[in-house]
Each structure stands twice: as C-alpha cells, then as structure tokens.
Amino acid sequence: MPTSKLDIEEETLVASYETEEWQSVANLPAEQTTYQAYARATFRKDRRVNIRLTEKDLVGLQLRALEEGLPYQTLMASILHKIRCRSVGGTIIEMSAVPMKTEAVQRLNAAFGVILFAAA
C-alpha cells in the first residue's frame, strides 16, 4: 500500500491532532453559521474601482497572480484588503479599530462620502 508524502505544514497539523491539541467547539452549528456569515461578507464584492497603473506594475501583478493561481483582480483585491487591515501578533485588526485623530477621520469620511472610520 503506497504511503503519501506530507509537506511540513501537513505534518505539523497531524502532530498537533495526535497530541490532542485540538478542542471541540461547544455549539458547532452556531459557530458554523457565524463563520459562514464572515466568509460570505469577506468575499462579497459590491463595489467597482477603476485604477490607472503603469504597464510594468500591471504585468507584474498579472505574473504574480499567475504564480499564485488566481485572477489578477482577486490578487489586487487581496492586497488592498491586507493594506486596509493590519496584522498585530498574528491577529488581523480592522483599521476602524485603530485609534485615529478626529480631523483625519473627518477628512477620510468626507472623501468617501460615507462613515468608514470612527474617531478614537
């Protein structure tokens, strides 16, 4: 019987499972519903943006997207999302949770015509 080779990440997952590091969720259906809603909200694309790029930048993004195996528009959206959010100690912090001066918040909200950020 052939055995499959695991990469380092898969071996780490198997080891953590075998040492019983994984814990069951208390209310699985409720947790599934919550995280499914998060996923739907994350992937909902409800706004369009037009942007001018240099040909060199666009070709570079298209090549990188090809390497990643996804459409270049998806890669660009992912990059912009990562910029909007910050990773602090492995936890994504929404920019709206980052303290900002009232003046900066007012300028950003006025520029976008909607309330995007709240002042600290």
C-alpha positions in Angstrom: 0.0 0.0 0.0 1.6 3.3 -1.1 2.0 6.0 1.5 1.5 9.7 0.7 4.2 12.2 1.5 3.1 15.1 3.7 4.6 18.5 3.5 5.9 20.3 6.6 2.6 22.1 7.2 0.6 18.8 6.9 3.0 17.0 9.3 2.5 19.8 11.8 -1.2 19.5 11.6 -1.1 15.7 12.0 1.2 16.1 15.0 -1.0 18.6 16.7 -4.0 16.4 16.2 -2.3 13.4 17.5 -1.2 15.2 20.7 -4.8 16.3 21.2 -4.2 20.0 20.9 -7.5 20.4 19.1 -10.6 21.1 21.1 -14.2 20.5 20.1 -16.4 23.6 19.7 -19.2 23.8 22.3 -22.0 24.8 19.9 -20.9 23.7 16.4 -24.0 24.7 14.4 -23.9 28.3 15.8 -20.2 28.6 15.2 -20.5 27.3 11.7 -23.3 29.9 11.0 -21.2 32.7 12.4 -18.1 31.8 10.3 -20.1 31.2 7.2 -21.5 34.7 7.5 -18.0 36.0 7.9 -16.9 34.2 4.8 -19.8 35.5 2.7 -19.1 39.0 3.9 -15.4 38.7 3.1 -15.9 37.5 -0.4 -18.9 39.8 -1.3 -17.8 42.2 -4.0 -20.3 45.0 -4.1 -18.2 48.0 -5.3 -16.2 48.6 -8.5 -13.0 50.6 -8.7 -11.1 52.0 -11.7 -7.4 52.5 -11.3 -4.6 53.5 -13.6 -1.4 51.5 -13.3 1.8 51.5 -15.2 2.1 48.7 -17.7 5.1 47.4 -15.7 3.1 47.2 -12.5 0.1 45.6 -14.2 2.2 42.9 -15.9 4.0 42.3 -12.6 0.7 41.8 -10.8 -0.6 39.5 -13.6 2.6 37.4 -13.4 2.3 37.2 -9.6 -1.3 36.2 -9.8 -0.4 33.5 -12.3 2.2 32.2 -9.9 -0.5 32.2 -7.1 -3.0 30.5 -9.4 -5.7 33.2 -9.2 -7.1 36.0 -11.2 -5.1 39.2 -11.0 -8.2 41.2 -9.9 -8.5 38.9 -7.0 -4.8 39.3 -6.1 -5.2 43.1 -6.2 -8.4 43.0 -4.0 -6.5 40.8 -1.5 -3.5 43.2 -1.4 -5.9 46.2 -0.8 -7.7 44.2 1.9 -4.4 43.5 3.6 -3.5 47.1 3.5 -6.8 48.1 5.0 -6.3 45.7 7.8 -3.2 45.3 9.9 -1.8 42.1 11.4 -0.7 42.6 15.0 0.8 39.5 16.7 -0.9 37.3 14.1 -4.4 38.8 14.7 -6.0 41.0 12.0 -7.0 44.3 13.4 -9.6 46.2 11.3 -8.4 49.8 10.6 -11.6 51.1 12.2 -10.3 49.7 15.5 -7.1 51.7 15.2 -7.2 55.0 17.1 -7.2 57.9 14.7 -7.3 61.7 15.3 -10.7 63.2 14.7 -9.5 65.5 11.9 -8.1 62.6 9.9 -11.3 60.6 10.4 -13.5 63.5 9.2 -11.3 64.0 6.1 -11.5 60.3 5.2 -15.2 60.0 5.8 -15.8 63.2 3.8 -13.6 62.0 0.9 -15.5 58.7 0.6 -19.0 60.2 1.3 -19.7 57.6 4.0 -18.7 56.9 7.5 -15.8 54.4 7.2 -13.9 55.2 10.4 -14.8 56.3 13.9 -12.6 58.7 15.9 -10.8 57.4 19.0 
